[in-house]
Amino acid sequence: MEIVSLEVLVLLIAIAALAGMIDAIAGGGGLIALPALLWAGVPPIQALATNKLQGSFGTATASIHFIRSGEINLHDMRGAIFWTFIGSALGTLAVQYLVADWLSDIIPILLIGFALYFMFSPRIADEDAKQRISHTAFGLIIGISIGFYDGFFGPGTGSFFAAAFVMLLGFNLRRATAGTKILNFTSNIASLLFFVLGGHVVWTIGLGMGLGQIIGAWVGSHLVIKHGTALIKPVLVTVSIAVSIKLLLG
């Protein structure tokens, strides 16, 4: 494709910063960044690939901040990181041969259900709750399943990971958001590798938007640490409903 103008690139970087901030707080940044790439004239497969590149900068930035602030223990996350990578790689391969259209009918229902859960469940708080399964089981079950979904389809992945951390590991919403960013980054990298091998990434745009993502994710992750559930909960509910509407309307 032709390289976009400087004005369009600057706008895309600004949009990426907004997407990175929202994504660091509650996920769903791709709901902003991907349409912007398509608007800029990037063909669909290249837009998907470039979105993974720019999004990786944001999830990496947020992950580093959450790790440094002590919100997440990487040792406990090893299994989940490994299986999420495998799941995402398998999903990215599968989507090239299977039709994902049927997911657009099911996922909105699940996301609305999670939105209601985030709104009303007493487990959604600033304190940890009771852990229901081991980290090993969590890594295998959630890493493979949601990782595969993210590589295969994608919308709402952050909400699914966050709900899993809260419901199964008993994480408070701040820690759940931190864990979600690490697994989002893992999934993004797995998918990105295949897109790079296929030559689909538009590097100029992706790297430029990556800069915007770093700025936005830095701001968003600091807001998460400072405000916790009071900030994450309404944004997470809004993002879950917004993704559902986007899928229902096509």
C-alpha angles and dihedrals in degrees: 000000000000117000111258121243121268091251092054091046091052090050091050090051090052091049090049090054090055091045091049093052094049092043092053090053102043112344124248097106090133088065086069103032101045097054088047090056091049090048089054089059100258109150114247100255091044090046091054091048095045090047089057090051097050092040091054090064091055097046091046092052093048091045093053092050093048092048092049092048091054096243094129137032111223092199091063090046097056096098094044091049092050096047093042089055091050093045094049092048091052091047092050090052094045095052089063090064106027133061114245097190095105090061090065088067096050105036097064090058091051093046093050088050091052091047089057090046092052090049100048111019115109088215089071100090145108091267127076118249132207116306111235104187136022123266088245093056091043092052094050099042101036097031094054097039102042092033089055090047092051092051092044103041115344116192113127096014092134092054091049093050093046092050091049093052091050099042100039107027097029094233119166112244094260093054090042090055090050092051091046092056092053093051091043089055091048092051093046092053093049092052093041092057091060093045090051091050088051092051094237101128119105096213100190093055095037095052092044092051088044088065090054090048092054091054094045095044091049090054094043096048091050090051090051092053092046101044105023119180094358089068103028098050100060093039092049092050091047093049093048091052092043092053090048092052091046091053094044092050093044 
